[in-house]
């Protein structure tokens, strides 16, 4: 691991299976807080085209040989090992200008996202190479011609061009879904903080968990990288909207219809509801959230609050409260004890923020802070890229332009007063697409109106109030289960969102054919596909069980006594089961009917094999539907078929999904659903040593 006290190092790229420095000395990278040179970066002379081809030819096939669960388990192992080494990463984190609190979001947050994807993939998706999606589509009346959608891995490379502000999280949240999908990755980090990304990648590759070609790193300019993209590749970009537009229209991306996902800067807003007066809990939460978002990562977050939309009557109260809170926060050395705010990532970025503040001042006045004068708690304001919080106020936000177009990517926000809720919504929408906006209110009607008004222009909306004050993750925290992205200016892309993010790196294909062919392709039994009814399938372990194994049961008559006993025993005396006249008045029934759950219980009694065996537990049913009423005297039969087998990699059992079809004496479908069970891999099970 990199020793922060050592002399500056030359960053290397990991391409085509080896670590290589580019030609020449490289460009110096400075410690954001001290100005000292941390490392040198450059990628001149490196063959980017060969790296992509190596990923396609070596990394892709190796990943695709693994199942979804095997890929996820690799990420779990990597994530746990990274957690053990995170203190090393924190030491380098300080040199990016970030405090320890900032680093927690980047380092722990990034590793946590990796682990979340690994967990969800094993919990939500089958242990397979191909992912069936959606229901079977019946394309013929006799069921001989059907279709199913499947998802399979792209056969190219996922190229991740990342920003400087989250060197760890920005990489891990992108490679996690791609690797689970079975697609190798090439990461190009933001240059200014690439030394931290390089350290994490080195740690990952030293583990020797990922197959060769699964992960590559380019430290330095992208150069001609995109000239070499092919139709099966995918590109993700995080950064400025202007740069993103240029990349999106790169000739090779356009020519090859390469998937391109963009997450760009946006003018995110926080709205204070009209009900949230100065004495309310929501007012205090709002002030805390705005202040935190202005100062965390020194405001260099794509989700940071840039526009503070408040009722005109509360404008002065909001300004006074923010001034009091921001006045307690001065930048300083990020590794100092109790540091509340670190430095911007570079002196160049500080100059850029100052220039953008000047553009905002054409329409707004500064009410707190001074971009030209920096006061620090520690460190040298001339050598470090320090900048204190700056709060502006725009008197006429509906007529303004710059406050809705110019982003100062630092600790800067602008107060925008509104007259009514509709105007607040219009102000938020003037950002022309944002990653996230938040609303602080305890009025449910205000929450509904504002959220629905903002939703088409936002990737995420946070509603904050006293009820979630202790548990909310806050305005600026993207979470692995939720989408991260937004329309319009925000880039029009989506990342994460749980398993939705994995599908971006897979091809959706509609497959048509006979039930037998579709079952063979998807690994899931389809009605009409071959079945086998020899030994009762509950007597078979996973080693013996096959898709299509089936049991056809004897029949059972449903009597009035059955229904009345069930009603008395369970307490379910709904009139349709107990009152003949009332049941006949119901347009759905001809007379009293059996309980739906009585039918499901009788079905279980018909298909179960009661002796101890490889079926260990029933853990649920999916998609239960009651199709035809069951009257006294009807007889029920069950066809139970092994539909899908999902062995667990790290346990002595797996999940089996059974197709359950309940019919009556006229062969009408009474009920249909999936039964979910845990089944031993072998029987008797192996005793643990």
PENOR-V957879 format. One record per pair of residues at least 24 apart in sequence whose ideal C-beta (glycine too) atoms are under 6 Angstrom apart, sorted by the first residue. I is the first residue (numbers start at 1). J is the second residue. D is the distance in Angstrom with one decimal. If there is no record, write none. Layout:
BEGIN
i: {I/I}
j: {J/J}
d: {D/D}
END
This chain:
BEGIN
i: {1/2/4/8/8/8/9/10/11/11/11/11/11/13/13/13/13/13/14/14/15/15/15/16/16/16/22/22/31/32/32/32/32/32/33/33/33/33/33/33/34/34/35/38/38/39/41/41/41/41/42/43/43/43/48/48/48/49/51/52/52/54/55/55/55/56/56/58/58/59/59/59/60/60/62/63/63/64/64/67/67/67/68/68/69/69/69/71/71/72/72/72/72/73/74/75/75/76/77/78/78/79/79/79/81/82/83/85/92/92/94/94/96/97/97/97/97/98/98/99/99/99/102/106/106/106/107/109/110/110/110/113/113/113/114/114/116/117/117/120/121/124/126/127/127/128/132/132/136/143/144/146/146/147/147/148/148/148/149/149/150/150/150/151/151/152/153/153/153/153/154/154/154/155/156/156/156/157/157/157/158/158/158/158/159/159/160/160/161/161/162/162/162/163/163/163/164/164/164/164/165/167/167/167/168/171/173/174/177/177/178/180/181/181/181/183/184/184/185/186/187/188/188/192/192/194/226/226/227/229/230/231/233/234/234/235/236/237/238/240/241/241/244/261/262/262/263/263/263/264/264/265/265/266/266/266/266/266/267/267/267/267/268/268/268/268/268/268/269/269/269/269/270/270/270/271/271/271/272/272/273/273/273/273/274/275/275/276/276/278/281/282/282/282/285/285/285/286/287/289/291/291/293/293/294/294/294/295/295/295/298/298/298/299/299/300/301/303/303/303/304/305/306/306/307/307/308/308/309/309/309/309/310/312/312/315/319/322/323/326/326/330/330/331/331/332/332/332/332/333/333/336/343/343/343/344/344/344/346/347/350/350/353/353/356/356/357/359/359/360/360/360/362/363/363/363/363/364/364/364/364/365/366/367/367/397/404/404/421/425/425/428/429/432/432/433/433/433/433/433/433/434/434/434/435/435/435/436/437/438/438/438/439/440/458/459/459/459/524/524/525/525/531/536/537/538/538/538/539/539/541/541/541/541/542/542/542/542/543/545/547/549/550/551/551/552/553/553/553/553/555/555/556/556/557/558/558/558/560/563/566/566/589/591/593/594/596/599/599/602/603/603/606/607/607/614/614/614/615/615/616/616/617/618/619/620/621/621/622/623/623/624/625/626/627/628/628/630/634/635/636/637/638/652/652/653/653}
j: {88/199/91/37/38/39/39/40/39/41/194/198/219/43/46/217/218/219/216/217/46/51/216/50/51/54/46/220/95/96/97/343/345/385/97/333/334/343/379/384/383/384/383/95/195/195/191/194/219/220/220/218/220/221/223/224/225/228/216/157/228/213/157/184/213/156/157/212/213/184/213/214/155/184/211/182/214/153/182/127/128/129/121/125/122/127/649/179/180/118/121/122/180/649/209/114/118/118/209/204/209/111/114/115/207/111/111/203/196/199/334/335/193/334/342/343/345/334/342/334/339/342/297/166/168/169/168/169/168/169/172/172/173/480/172/176/480/176/180/498/180/499/646/646/647/523/522/524/526/528/514/515/518/510/512/511/518/522/508/510/509/511/522/506/508/507/181/182/183/506/183/232/505/232/230/232/233/184/186/233/183/185/234/505/186/235/187/236/188/237/189/190/238/190/238/239/190/192/193/345/300/193/196/197/200/197/496/236/501/502/505/502/502/505/506/505/213/214/215/216/217/218/222/345/346/219/250/252/252/258/256/256/258/259/505/260/261/262/263/265/265/489/491/493/491/493/485/491/493/490/491/302/407/434/435/486/489/490/306/307/407/431/305/306/434/435/436/437/307/309/428/437/305/308/438/309/424/439/310/440/440/441/443/446/311/441/443/440/441/317/466/440/442/465/440/464/469/440/321/475/325/326/475/476/389/411/413/329/341/411/342/344/411/410/411/409/476/435/436/476/476/413/407/413/414/416/413/415/416/418/424/427/417/417/419/417/367/391/368/368/389/375/377/376/386/376/377/378/379/378/379/378/384/385/386/385/387/410/385/385/385/387/408/410/406/408/408/402/406/392/402/406/402/394/400/402/403/392/393/394/414/393/392/391/393/427/430/431/449/450/453/454/457/488/489/457/486/487/488/489/490/458/486/490/459/486/490/460/461/462/464/475/463/464/486/483/485/486/643/644/641/643/641/609/642/609/613/615/609/613/614/680/682/683/647/654/679/681/682/642/642/642/641/607/640/639/606/607/637/638/635/637/602/636/635/594/630/634/632/594/595/598/629/631/629/630/626/630/671/636/638/662/638/638/640/679/680/683/677/679/678/680/678/677/676/676/673/675/674/673/674/673/672/671/669/668/670/670/664/665/662/663/662/681/685/678/680}
d: {4.3/5.2/4.9/4.6/6.0/5.3/5.1/5.0/5.2/4.7/6.0/5.3/4.3/5.6/5.8/5.6/5.0/4.9/5.6/4.4/6.0/3.9/5.4/5.4/5.2/4.4/5.5/5.5/4.6/5.8/3.0/4.4/5.3/5.1/5.6/5.2/5.7/4.5/5.5/4.4/5.9/6.0/3.6/5.2/5.6/4.5/5.5/5.8/5.5/5.4/4.9/5.9/2.8/5.7/5.9/6.0/4.4/3.9/5.6/5.2/5.1/5.7/4.0/4.3/5.3/5.7/5.9/5.4/3.5/3.1/2.6/4.6/5.6/5.4/3.6/4.5/5.7/5.5/4.8/5.0/5.9/5.9/5.8/5.2/5.2/4.0/5.0/5.8/5.2/4.4/3.9/5.0/5.6/5.7/5.2/5.6/4.1/4.1/5.5/5.7/5.5/5.2/4.4/4.2/5.6/4.9/5.6/5.7/4.7/5.7/4.7/4.1/4.6/6.0/4.7/3.7/5.4/5.7/5.3/4.4/4.6/4.6/4.8/5.1/4.8/4.9/5.0/5.0/4.1/3.5/4.0/5.7/4.7/4.6/4.7/4.9/4.0/4.0/6.0/5.8/4.9/5.6/4.7/5.2/5.7/5.6/4.3/5.4/5.3/4.6/6.0/5.6/5.6/5.7/4.4/5.7/5.2/5.6/5.8/5.5/5.5/5.7/6.0/4.1/5.6/5.6/5.3/3.4/5.5/5.8/5.2/4.9/5.6/4.5/5.7/3.3/3.6/5.4/5.4/5.3/4.8/4.8/4.9/5.7/5.1/4.8/4.9/5.0/4.8/4.7/5.1/5.7/5.3/4.9/4.4/4.9/3.0/4.4/4.8/5.4/4.6/4.1/4.3/4.4/5.6/5.7/5.9/5.5/4.0/4.3/4.7/5.1/4.9/3.8/5.1/4.5/5.5/4.9/5.4/4.4/5.3/4.5/5.4/5.1/5.4/4.8/4.8/5.7/5.6/5.0/5.8/4.5/5.4/4.1/5.8/5.0/4.5/5.0/4.7/5.6/5.9/5.6/5.9/3.8/3.4/4.8/5.4/5.0/5.6/5.7/4.0/5.9/5.1/4.1/4.9/5.9/5.5/4.1/4.6/5.7/5.8/3.9/5.7/5.7/4.8/6.0/5.3/5.6/4.3/5.4/4.6/4.3/4.6/5.7/4.8/4.5/5.3/4.7/4.5/5.5/6.0/2.8/6.0/4.9/5.0/5.8/4.5/5.6/5.9/4.7/4.1/4.5/5.5/5.4/5.7/5.5/5.8/4.1/4.6/5.3/4.5/5.9/5.8/5.1/5.2/4.9/5.4/5.2/4.6/5.7/5.7/5.1/5.5/4.5/3.7/5.7/5.6/5.4/5.2/4.1/6.0/5.7/5.9/5.8/5.8/5.5/5.3/4.9/4.9/5.8/5.3/5.1/6.0/4.0/5.8/4.6/5.5/5.8/4.8/5.8/4.4/5.5/4.8/5.6/4.2/5.1/3.5/4.0/5.5/4.5/4.4/4.9/4.9/4.5/5.0/4.2/5.8/5.7/5.4/4.9/4.6/5.4/4.9/3.7/5.5/3.8/5.2/5.5/4.9/5.7/5.6/5.7/5.8/5.6/4.5/4.9/5.7/4.0/5.9/4.1/5.3/5.6/5.4/5.4/4.9/5.6/4.1/5.6/5.8/5.9/3.6/5.1/4.9/4.6/4.7/5.5/5.4/4.3/2.2/4.3/4.6/5.3/5.3/5.5/5.3/4.4/4.9/4.3/6.0/4.1/6.0/4.3/5.2/4.7/5.8/5.8/4.7/3.4/5.8/4.7/5.7/4.7/5.9/4.8/5.5/3.8/6.0/4.8/6.0/5.4/4.1/5.2/5.1/4.2/5.6/5.3/5.6/4.6/5.4/5.9/5.7/4.3/4.4/5.8/5.1/5.5/4.0/5.4/5.6/4.5/4.4/4.9/5.8/5.4/4.9/5.1/5.6/5.3/4.7/5.2/5.6/4.6/5.6/5.9/4.5/4.1/4.4/5.8/5.4/5.9/4.9/5.0/4.7/4.8/4.3/5.3/4.3/4.0/5.3/5.5/4.5/6.0/4.5/5.3/5.3/4.6/5.0/5.7/4.2/5.6/5.7/4.0/5.8/5.1/4.7/4.8/5.0/5.8/5.0/4.7/5.8/5.5/5.4/5.4/5.9/5.1/5.2}
END
